[in-house]
Amino acid sequence: MAPIVHAKADLKAAMRMSDRITIEMQLARTGKSSYELACKFTNQQGKITAETTTIHAVIDKNTSRPIRIPQEFEKVLREM
């Protein structure tokens, strides 16, 4: 399990429900038991409308304690 333990969002421009938005997500950082994802939201005109980051902690599902990121999961993250 990897719940979000911190989230940040910066709105750069207004977005409406009817807007077509492209979202680019990339791995920003990995630690021993956490990782950070960064997202960039871009409208059809190419303008960045928002940027977000989320930090996820990898935890043991039985104890809810942090655990080291499993190698196979880290590989998937790095291929993003």
C-alpha positions, 0 to 999 in steps of 0.5 A, a space after each residue: 500500500 502507498 497512501 498519500 502522506 502529503 499533497 500540494 497543488 498550484 493552480 496557474 489558470 482557470 479550468 472548466 469542466 468542458 476543457 480538454 486537459 493533458 496530464 503529464 505525471 512523472 516520478 520526481 523522487 524516490 526514498 527508502 520508503 517513500 516516493 514523490 509524483 509530480 503532475 503537470 496539467 496543460 490546456 489545449 493551447 499549451 498553457 500550464 493550468 496546474 501543477 501538483 505533487 504527492 508524496 506516498 509512503 509505502 507501508 505494510 498492510 498489516 502493521 501500517 508501518 513504513 517499509 522499504 519500497 519493493 524492488 519490482 515496484 520501484 522498477 515500475 515507478 522508474 519506468 513512468 
